[in-house]
Amino acid sequence: MKCVDDFRFRLGKNECVPIIVGGMGVDISSRELALEAARLGGIGHLSDAMLPTVTDRHQDTQFVKAKSKLHKYNVANKDKSSVKFDLEQVAEATRLHVTKTMDEKRGSGMIFVNCMEKLTMNSPRDTLRVRLHGVLSAGIDGITLSAGLHLGSFALMEDHPRFRDAKLGIIVSSVRALQLFLRKNAKLNRLPDYIIVEGPLAGGHLGFGLDWQQYDLRTIFDEILQYLKTENLAIPLIPAGGIFTGSDATSYLEAGAAAVQVATRFTISHECGLPADVKQEYFKAIEDDIEVNMISPTGYPMRMLKKSPAIGAGIRPNCEAYGYLLDSNGNCAYVDAYNKEVDDHPNAKKISIMSKTCLCTHMRNFDCWTCGHYTYRLKDTTRQQADGSYQILTAEHIFKDYQFSKDNKITLPA
Ligand SMILES: Cc1cc2nc3c(=O)[nH]c(=O)nc-3n(C[C@H](O)[C@H](O)[C@H](O)COP(=O)(O)O)c2cc1C
């Protein structure tokens, strides 16, 4: 019987353990987690979501304070179109976060950045370009394009000296999305180095509608694998979403996957950025505590714990400090929902908004507890302690369990 360690992921000159820890914004897939994945010979991800505030938290910077001060005059204004990012500051935050991480990288693995197109930042093209160029210049090993079709993202990087040397991949949830991407980029003469096919059981935003239950990863994986064969495209294919045991991973590797991308099992690791009490909420969750809802202003469905403080909160939009979801006209679905609620209840001291959430603020504060479908199985991966809490695991323990376990077994910690 085979295990994950019987396979290797060959990517250019690199040979990795075929385990990729997926990007989890905002700072859930922390530097520490990415560094561990690389040290162990796999691939880790940073997220490039909200890097100015992430950098403020970990380094001696004050990007958020500076942005808030500049736009203070607009806090009470319903119209957020004048709240712009300073591109140099975005570039600097990106540089600081990525450089610090790459300087500390040890081992034979790699570190990629997860880059979400949906972070439109009131100027989608300019800000995306700065983020992409920023991570390339800071020496990242690769970029995984996510949360969007990214039809123009390769072109935005084309003039960067590392465009053909860095590893560039795309996350898709259907063969159609992949075809669109390939067609749109054909003239650049630069194929993606890997394709991640993400199914409906993943955490974060989903590339499906609320009918996500109609789809399954295995079917979409097979369709894309077949398509790549038919088109003679030798691009590594990597499934993601609901791969919970080493045996789940091995079965995909035997079926032709180049590697697997996993995330949920690492959310309760020491190295994961979530606060300790939130990790316990993930452990405690039962299946019924998890839902896919539409409260993200991005318009994509998102999976989370029903207990997330973000659900139903009615805070004033924080665009002057953050504003990552403002579209090119300065609109955000939460700002609209908030303004409507305030207009409808002008005398209310406190309001609650169920339809949308201020995702920037709540992700930044770890109050939107986004999670994968199998979060309810996390309690089976550890031991419950005398006080009722669950033992936090090291990323190394989880990584090695994926790498070596057989027979659907999960090794409990010592
Ligand atoms: C807490 C959490 C946050 C996530 N955030 C992001 C994100 O910011 N961007 C993204 O592309 N994928 C995100 N994902 C998806 C993962 O990168 C990964 O592809 C997927 O969750 C793998 O499935 P699994 O969690 O069942 O192992 C997130 C997943 C989790 C669990």
The ligand as a Tripos MOL2 file, in Angstrom:
@<TRIPOS>MOLECULE
LIG
   31    33     1     0     0
SMALL
NO_CHARGES

@<TRIPOS>ATOM
      1 C1         -9.4630   29.0220    7.1100 C.3       1 LIG1
      2 C2         -9.2920   28.9690    5.6200 C.ar      1 LIG1
      3 C3         -9.0580   30.1390    4.9120 C.ar      1 LIG1
      4 C4         -8.8670   30.1020    3.5290 C.ar      1 LIG1
      5 N1         -8.5670   31.2590    2.8560 N.ar      1 LIG1
      6 C5         -8.2740   31.2140    1.5390 C.ar      1 LIG1
      7 C6         -7.8350   32.3750    0.8530 C.ar      1 LIG1
      8 O1         -7.6660   33.4400    1.4430 O.2       1 LIG1
      9 N2         -7.5950   32.2800   -0.4820 N.ar      1 LIG1
     10 C7         -7.7440   31.0830   -1.1650 C.ar      1 LIG1
     11 O2         -7.5050   31.0320   -2.3640 O.2       1 LIG1
     12 N3         -8.1280   29.9580   -0.5250 N.ar      1 LIG1
     13 C8         -8.3950   29.9960    0.8040 C.ar      1 LIG1
     14 N4         -8.7270   28.8420    1.4590 N.ar      1 LIG1
     15 C9         -8.7480   27.5660    0.6950 C.3       1 LIG1
     16 C10        -7.4580   26.7640    0.9160 C.3       1 LIG1
     17 O3         -6.3380   27.4440    0.4420 O.3       1 LIG1
     18 C11        -7.5010   25.3500    0.3100 C.3       1 LIG1
     19 O4         -7.4490   25.3530   -1.0850 O.3       1 LIG1
     20 C12        -8.6830   24.4860    0.7170 C.3       1 LIG1
     21 O5         -9.2650   24.8810    1.9240 O.3       1 LIG1
     22 C13        -8.2330   23.0380    0.7980 C.3       1 LIG1
     23 O6         -9.2360   22.2070    1.3040 O.3       1 LIG1
     24 P1         -9.2260   21.6600    2.8180 P.3       1 LIG1
     25 O7         -9.3180   22.8900    3.6840 O.co2     1 LIG1
     26 O8        -10.4280   20.8080    2.8880 O.co2     1 LIG1
     27 O9         -7.9440   20.9190    3.0420 O.co2     1 LIG1
     28 C14        -8.9390   28.8680    2.8480 C.ar      1 LIG1
     29 C15        -9.1890   27.6950    3.5740 C.ar      1 LIG1
     30 C16        -9.3570   27.7300    4.9440 C.ar      1 LIG1
     31 C17        -9.6070   26.4470    5.6940 C.3       1 LIG1
@<TRIPOS>BOND
     1     1     2 1
     2     2     3 ar
     3     2    30 ar
     4     3     4 ar
     5     4     5 ar
     6     4    28 ar
     7     5     6 ar
     8     6     7 ar
     9     6    13 1
    10     7     8 2
    11     7     9 ar
    12     9    10 ar
    13    10    11 2
    14    10    12 ar
    15    12    13 ar
    16    13    14 ar
    17    14    15 1
    18    14    28 ar
    19    15    16 1
    20    16    17 1
    21    16    18 1
    22    18    19 1
    23    18    20 1
    24    20    21 1
    25    20    22 1
    26    22    23 1
    27    23    24 1
    28    24    25 2
    29    24    26 1
    30    24    27 1
    31    28    29 ar
    32    29    30 ar
    33    30    31 1
@<TRIPOS>SUBSTRUCTURE
     1 LIG1         1 GROUP 0 **** ****
